[in-house]
Amino acid sequence: MRAYEYLVRCPSFPLIAKKFPDFVEFSKSVEVVPWDDEYAIADRNPEVIDYLEFLEKLLEMRAISQEEYERELSKLPSYASKTGGVAFIQDNVVSFREENPPEHIIVHEVGHCYFKENDRIWSASYGGGESLFWLILRKDLPLNELSIFQYHSWLRRALEGQVQEVAKEILKKLSKLNLPVFPHIYTYQLWAGTLGIDAGKIPGHLLFDLENPEWEKVEVSREGLLSFFANLIVGASLNDSIQLAYLQAIFL
């Protein structure tokens, strides 16, 4: 069986096919193999998730009250995860735990194979390309697979230590907006009303003087650059007009 047969059943498939035609075509070459319990290496208290789903069904059926539901929730461990799928990136092979996996798991595993990236670059949990993938769909942005490949490249290079080089590339694109700020990743963050992870390291007077050339002396850290990308994706998903303008300037 091929991943396309799972993908085509997804509620978002028509839009996925419109925005990411190469991704969809590629899914036809991705083999789906039966699930093996050895794939569940990342499970943490998976029985908690099973019980939570059971409680939600009981609540939906009105078999238990809201108070009973919340009382049971309070007894559960604070952390649980259950591996929904796995991807063997180089072999273009995936496996799903459930017979009918939710679309986000299908996209996640096929995405691993298509983009050939690990979780640190691809997964939405880390602000990776998967988050941009869904943003493009939900906001109907005029972007495609190439945009995600570009985003992955910036993330990978930043993680490898090419922080200043990546920051300069982003600043060159943001300069098209002609904002009254000194060209620095952190000034653009502040202009958008967000504070990066390095805010505590910035001299206080510069936080309120975004055109000051002293910004040139403020070093951009790897974490600071990654936080810029994270704020960009989150802000755009929340319809923040400035972050949406940044996104368009960077990718269009």
VENTALIN-V467961 format. One record per residue. OMEGA is omega in radians with two decimals (NA if undefined). BURIAL is b if it has 16 or more other ideal C-beta (glycine too) atoms within 10 Angstrom, else e. Layout:
OMEGA_BURIAL / OMEGA_BURIAL
This chain:
-3.11_e / -3.10_e / 3.12_b / -3.12_b / 3.04_e / -3.08_b / -3.06_b / 3.11_b / -3.07_e / 3.10_b / -3.09_e / -3.03_e / -3.13_b / -3.13_e / 3.08_e / -3.14_b / 3.14_e / -3.05_e / -3.03_b / -3.09_b / 3.14_e / 3.09_e / -3.14_b / 3.13_b / 3.13_e / -3.09_b / 3.13_b / -3.14_e / -3.11_e / -3.12_b / 3.05_e / -3.13_b / -3.13_e / 3.14_e / 3.06_b / -3.10_e / 3.13_e / 3.11_e / -3.02_b / -3.07_e / -3.11_e / 3.14_e / 3.01_e / -3.11_e / -3.09_e / 3.13_e / 3.11_e / 3.14_b / 3.09_b / -3.12_e / 3.11_b / 3.10_b / 3.10_e / 3.12_e / -3.13_b / 3.11_e / 3.11_e / 3.13_e / 3.14_b / 3.13_e / -3.10_e / 3.08_e / 3.04_e / 3.13_b / 3.08_e / 3.14_e / 3.12_e / 3.12_e / -3.12_b / 3.12_e / 3.11_e / 3.11_b / -3.09_e / -3.12_e / -3.03_e / 3.06_e / -3.06_e / -3.08_e / 3.10_e / 3.05_b / -3.13_e / -3.10_b / -3.11_b / -3.12_b / 3.12_b / 3.13_b / 3.02_b / -2.88_b / -3.05_b / -3.11_e / -3.08_e / -3.13_b / 3.08_b / 3.06_b / -3.12_b / -3.11_b / -3.10_b / 3.12_e / 3.11_e / -3.09_e / 3.08_b / -3.01_e / -3.12_e / 3.10_e / 3.10_b / 3.14_b / -3.11_b / -3.07_b / 3.09_b / 3.12_b / 3.07_b / -3.10_b / -3.09_b / -3.08_b / 3.11_b / -3.14_e / 3.08_b / -3.07_e / -3.07_e / -3.14_e / -3.02_b / -2.96_b / 3.08_b / 3.13_b / 3.13_e / -3.08_b / -3.10_b / -3.06_b / 3.11_b / 3.12_b / 3.08_b / 3.10_b / -3.11_b / 3.10_b / 3.11_b / -3.14_b / -3.02_b / -3.14_e / -3.13_e / -3.13_e / -3.13_b / 3.14_e / -3.10_b / -3.11_b / -3.11_b / 3.11_e / -3.13_b / 3.06_b / 3.12_e / 3.12_b / 3.09_b / -3.14_b / 3.11_e / 3.13_b / -3.11_b / -3.13_e / 3.10_e / 3.13_b / 3.12_b / 3.08_e / -3.14_e / -3.03_b / -3.07_b / -3.13_e / 3.13_e / 3.14_b / 3.13_b / 3.13_e / 3.14_b / -3.14_b / 3.13_b / 3.13_e / 3.14_e / -3.12_b / 3.12_e / -3.10_e / 3.11_e / 3.11_e / -3.14_b / 3.11_e / 3.01_b / -3.07_b / -3.13_b / -3.13_b / -3.07_b / 3.10_b / 3.09_b / 3.08_b / -3.12_b / 3.10_b / 3.13_b / 3.09_b / 3.12_e / 3.09_b / 3.12_e / -3.10_b / -3.12_b / -3.06_b / -3.11_e / -3.14_e / -3.09_e / 3.08_b / -3.03_e / -3.07_e / -3.14_e / -3.13_b / -3.13_e / -3.13_e / -2.98_b / 3.12_b / -3.08_e / 3.14_b / 3.08_e / 3.10_e / -3.13_b / -3.10_e / -3.11_e / -3.09_b / 3.08_e / 3.11_b / 3.08_b / -3.13_e / 3.13_e / 3.12_b / 3.12_b / 3.11_b / 3.05_b / 3.13_b / -3.13_b / 3.11_b / 3.13_b / -3.11_b / -3.12_b / -3.13_e / 3.13_b / 3.13_b / 3.12_b / 3.11_e / 3.05_e / -3.02_b / -3.13_e / -3.14_b / 3.07_b / 3.09_b / 3.08_b / -3.10_b / -3.13_b / 3.13_b / -3.08_b / -3.02_b / -3.12_b / NA_e
